[in-house]
């Protein structure tokens, strides 16, 4: 099971653990929200000491058929209100770090962030604080080496990106409004792959906007599974040589074997894998 780490920025008064606990107190049907055309809900929550272990699920009403070697594929017998459930586990710690299972078919970080931010706003409004800025921002944690190299870069000369358009559009994953608008163009939106390069003006001291570049990189790292390539060319100062960094290899990631329970990966086993990854990263001071 692949696992990734994220830093969580809180906007507003409600800690994410509080929001998770308040959602978990609701009946299952009241937890359901439609995010980018997909039904998503908090399926289960376990609070254990410094951790909150949450399991999120999407319910999709179109899915695979029942197949066997000797019989043709046929439909599953499901009620009209039933669908196919896909789960993604998350560990949230009091250090504002989220450790997230990667499930290609299940909810990903962008949908989970939108889901939690929406409930956060609803709870704050229900508490009588309407108008307060609220929600959460998830940014990918980089490996120690990559983070150190990026920290010392003061001049960003070029960004090169290649992404899988259907995945980015379907998951509603990008926070960058201008790029989202571009991807909604019928010509680009119908493409499979989209590649582009952004370069600074000529000159030793010229640079792309540093804070905007870092924010854009963080956004793309959050949807790494739909990005084919992400490379930054930068330098520490005007006299240093330009240095390319492959950022897709820079994100903190663990791959932990998980035993199946039946034909699924059990919740208990997935939660244990998240705790294992978090404790190892924390012990090695890799979470920033």
PLY file of the C-alpha trace (Angstrom):
ply
format ascii 1.0
element vertex 288
property float x
property float y
property float z
element edge 287
property int vertex1
property int vertex2
end_header
0.00 0.00 0.00
1.48 3.36 -1.03
1.36 6.08 1.62
2.05 9.81 1.33
2.54 12.60 3.87
0.90 16.04 3.83
1.22 19.19 5.90
-2.21 20.55 6.86
-2.73 24.31 7.07
-5.73 25.29 9.17
-7.87 28.30 8.28
-10.30 29.28 11.00
-10.95 28.17 14.55
-11.77 24.48 14.09
-8.96 21.94 14.24
-9.36 19.15 11.69
-9.67 16.57 14.46
-12.67 18.48 15.85
-14.29 18.48 12.43
-13.67 14.75 12.00
-15.26 14.03 15.38
-18.29 16.17 14.60
-18.80 14.50 11.22
-18.45 11.05 12.81
-21.23 11.96 15.27
-23.67 12.36 12.35
-25.67 9.47 10.87
-24.04 7.92 7.79
-26.51 9.48 5.35
-25.85 12.96 6.78
-22.09 12.56 6.22
-22.50 12.15 2.45
-21.40 14.97 0.14
-21.07 15.14 -3.63
-17.56 16.35 -4.46
-16.71 16.86 -8.16
-19.55 14.59 -9.17
-18.67 11.74 -6.78
-20.46 10.80 -3.54
-18.01 10.84 -0.61
-18.40 10.35 3.12
-16.44 9.72 6.30
-16.99 6.01 6.78
-15.36 5.50 10.18
-13.23 7.34 12.75
-10.95 6.00 15.48
-9.38 8.47 17.91
-6.31 7.00 19.61
-4.11 9.29 21.70
-2.37 11.80 19.46
-3.94 10.30 16.32
-7.25 10.49 14.56
-7.59 7.58 12.12
-10.27 8.19 9.50
-11.58 6.07 6.65
-13.18 7.90 3.73
-15.28 6.21 1.06
-16.65 7.04 -2.35
-19.83 5.42 -3.61
-19.86 5.00 -7.38
-22.99 3.80 -9.13
-21.17 2.58 -12.24
-18.61 -0.16 -11.84
-17.23 -3.52 -12.91
-19.21 -6.66 -13.60
-18.99 -10.12 -12.05
-16.52 -12.18 -14.11
-15.29 -15.76 -14.14
-13.19 -17.97 -16.40
-16.10 -20.06 -17.63
-19.01 -17.58 -17.60
-19.65 -14.27 -19.39
-19.45 -11.04 -17.41
-22.74 -10.11 -15.73
-24.08 -7.41 -13.46
-23.96 -7.53 -9.69
-27.38 -7.51 -8.08
-27.51 -4.14 -6.35
-30.39 -2.00 -5.13
-30.92 1.34 -6.89
-29.49 3.17 -3.87
-26.42 0.93 -3.67
-23.10 1.30 -5.49
-19.45 0.30 -5.42
-17.51 1.51 -2.39
-13.82 2.50 -2.48
-11.95 3.37 0.71
-9.01 5.62 1.57
-7.55 5.75 5.08
-6.05 8.86 6.67
-4.09 9.47 9.88
-4.17 12.99 11.30
-1.77 13.90 14.10
-1.70 16.83 16.49
1.44 17.98 14.64
-0.85 18.98 11.73
0.41 16.18 9.50
-1.89 13.92 7.48
-0.67 10.49 6.42
-2.78 9.28 3.52
-3.27 5.93 1.83
-3.15 6.07 -1.96
-6.08 4.28 -3.58
-6.39 4.88 -7.33
-10.14 4.15 -7.25
-10.86 5.72 -3.87
-11.06 9.33 -2.69
-7.82 11.26 -3.15
-6.37 14.18 -1.29
-8.11 16.96 -3.26
-11.61 15.53 -2.69
-10.90 14.82 0.99
-9.61 18.36 1.48
-12.73 19.81 -0.19
-15.00 17.52 1.84
-13.48 18.46 5.21
-13.31 22.17 4.37
-17.00 22.16 3.44
-18.04 20.58 6.72
-15.72 22.97 8.59
-17.50 25.95 7.06
-20.92 24.44 7.82
-20.01 23.84 11.47
-18.61 27.35 11.91
-21.73 28.89 10.38
-23.87 26.66 12.62
-21.91 27.94 15.61
-22.87 31.51 14.68
-19.55 32.61 13.18
-20.77 33.09 9.60
-18.26 34.80 7.31
-15.14 33.55 9.06
-12.47 32.23 6.71
-12.23 28.49 7.30
-11.06 25.22 5.81
-7.84 23.27 5.27
-4.99 23.24 2.81
-3.00 20.05 2.17
0.54 20.35 0.81
2.76 17.37 0.03
5.76 16.75 2.31
9.02 16.38 0.37
11.91 14.07 1.16
14.52 15.67 3.41
17.07 16.04 0.61
14.64 17.57 -1.89
13.19 19.96 0.71
16.68 21.17 1.64
17.63 21.74 -2.00
14.44 23.67 -2.72
14.80 25.77 0.43
18.16 27.08 -0.74
16.99 27.92 -4.25
16.41 31.64 -4.60
16.10 31.82 -8.41
13.60 29.61 -10.25
14.47 29.56 -13.93
12.05 27.00 -15.39
9.15 24.68 -14.60
8.37 21.73 -16.90
5.12 19.81 -16.44
3.35 16.95 -18.16
-0.01 15.69 -16.86
-2.77 13.18 -17.59
-5.73 15.41 -18.43
-8.68 13.02 -17.83
-7.41 12.17 -14.35
-6.84 15.80 -13.36
-10.25 16.88 -14.64
-12.17 13.91 -13.20
-10.67 14.31 -9.73
-11.11 18.10 -9.58
-7.67 18.11 -8.04
-6.05 21.37 -9.14
-6.40 24.46 -6.96
-4.86 26.77 -9.59
-7.84 28.62 -11.11
-6.08 29.74 -14.31
-4.88 26.23 -15.16
-8.30 24.76 -14.33
-9.84 27.29 -16.71
-7.37 26.32 -19.43
-8.10 22.60 -18.96
-11.82 23.33 -19.38
-11.14 24.45 -22.97
-12.82 21.81 -25.21
-9.62 21.17 -27.18
-7.37 20.73 -24.13
-10.06 18.99 -22.07
-10.49 16.31 -24.74
-6.76 15.53 -24.80
-5.09 12.69 -22.91
-1.79 14.39 -22.16
-0.91 18.05 -21.66
2.69 19.30 -21.40
3.97 22.82 -20.86
7.07 24.76 -19.83
7.26 28.08 -17.96
10.57 29.96 -18.19
11.85 33.10 -16.51
13.09 36.02 -18.59
16.70 36.00 -19.75
19.32 37.30 -17.35
21.32 35.93 -14.44
19.05 37.46 -11.80
15.70 36.82 -13.51
13.37 34.37 -11.76
9.82 33.13 -11.74
7.79 34.32 -8.75
9.26 32.16 -5.97
6.22 31.88 -3.69
3.86 31.25 -6.62
6.20 28.61 -8.05
6.38 26.79 -4.70
2.59 26.93 -4.33
2.12 25.60 -7.86
4.62 22.78 -7.23
2.84 21.83 -4.01
-0.47 21.74 -5.88
0.93 19.41 -8.55
2.66 17.16 -6.03
-0.71 16.63 -4.39
-1.95 15.00 -7.62
1.30 13.17 -8.39
-0.55 10.12 -9.74
-1.91 12.19 -12.65
1.38 13.98 -13.39
3.86 12.30 -15.75
6.73 14.71 -15.15
7.44 17.70 -12.92
10.88 19.26 -13.10
12.17 22.55 -11.73
15.38 24.22 -12.87
16.69 26.60 -10.22
19.86 28.01 -8.68
20.88 29.11 -5.20
22.09 32.54 -6.35
23.03 34.38 -9.54
26.57 32.94 -9.58
25.60 29.31 -8.93
24.92 26.86 -11.77
21.33 26.03 -12.64
20.28 22.69 -11.16
17.38 20.53 -12.41
15.33 18.71 -9.75
12.94 15.86 -10.60
10.16 16.62 -8.14
8.16 13.45 -8.80
10.93 11.56 -7.07
11.05 14.12 -4.29
7.75 13.44 -2.49
7.92 11.53 0.78
6.45 8.09 0.14
6.26 4.68 1.79
5.16 1.34 0.35
4.02 -1.03 3.10
2.68 -4.57 2.46
-0.87 -5.02 3.78
-2.63 -8.37 4.10
-6.10 -8.66 2.61
-9.14 -9.66 4.65
-11.20 -11.55 2.11
-10.86 -9.63 -1.16
-10.37 -6.23 0.43
-7.68 -4.51 2.41
-9.12 -4.36 5.93
-9.51 -1.10 7.80
-7.55 -2.31 10.82
-4.64 -3.36 8.60
-4.65 -0.09 6.65
-4.74 1.98 9.85
-1.78 -0.04 11.19
0.21 0.68 8.01
-0.47 4.43 8.36
0.73 4.41 11.97
3.85 2.48 10.96
4.70 5.03 8.26
3.98 8.02 10.49
6.05 6.73 13.42
9.01 5.90 11.15
8.93 9.31 9.46
8.52 11.09 12.80
11.41 9.17 14.37
13.62 10.09 11.41
12.45 13.75 11.50
11.22 13.56 7.92
7.86 15.27 8.37
9.19 18.81 8.60
0 1
1 2
2 3
3 4
4 5
5 6
6 7
7 8
8 9
9 10
10 11
11 12
12 13
13 14
14 15
15 16
16 17
17 18
18 19
19 20
20 21
21 22
22 23
23 24
24 25
25 26
26 27
27 28
28 29
29 30
30 31
31 32
32 33
33 34
34 35
35 36
36 37
37 38
38 39
39 40
40 41
41 42
42 43
43 44
44 45
45 46
46 47
47 48
48 49
49 50
50 51
51 52
52 53
53 54
54 55
55 56
56 57
57 58
58 59
59 60
60 61
61 62
62 63
63 64
64 65
65 66
66 67
67 68
68 69
69 70
70 71
71 72
72 73
73 74
74 75
75 76
76 77
77 78
78 79
79 80
80 81
81 82
82 83
83 84
84 85
85 86
86 87
87 88
88 89
89 90
90 91
91 92
92 93
93 94
94 95
95 96
96 97
97 98
98 99
99 100
100 101
101 102
102 103
103 104
104 105
105 106
106 107
107 108
108 109
109 110
110 111
111 112
112 113
113 114
114 115
115 116
116 117
117 118
118 119
119 120
120 121
121 122
122 123
123 124
124 125
125 126
126 127
127 128
128 129
129 130
130 131
131 132
132 133
133 134
134 135
135 136
136 137
137 138
138 139
139 140
140 141
141 142
142 143
143 144
144 145
145 146
146 147
147 148
148 149
149 150
150 151
151 152
152 153
153 154
154 155
155 156
156 157
157 158
158 159
159 160
160 161
161 162
162 163
163 164
164 165
165 166
166 167
167 168
168 169
169 170
170 171
171 172
172 173
173 174
174 175
175 176
176 177
177 178
178 179
179 180
180 181
181 182
182 183
183 184
184 185
185 186
186 187
187 188
188 189
189 190
190 191
191 192
192 193
193 194
194 195
195 196
196 197
197 198
198 199
199 200
200 201
201 202
202 203
203 204
204 205
205 206
206 207
207 208
208 209
209 210
210 211
211 212
212 213
213 214
214 215
215 216
216 217
217 218
218 219
219 220
220 221
221 222
222 223
223 224
224 225
225 226
226 227
227 228
228 229
229 230
230 231
231 232
232 233
233 234
234 235
235 236
236 237
237 238
238 239
239 240
240 241
241 242
242 243
243 244
244 245
245 246
246 247
247 248
248 249
249 250
250 251
251 252
252 253
253 254
254 255
255 256
256 257
257 258
258 259
259 260
260 261
261 262
262 263
263 264
264 265
265 266
266 267
267 268
268 269
269 270
270 271
271 272
272 273
273 274
274 275
275 276
276 277
277 278
278 279
279 280
280 281
281 282
282 283
283 284
284 285
285 286
286 287
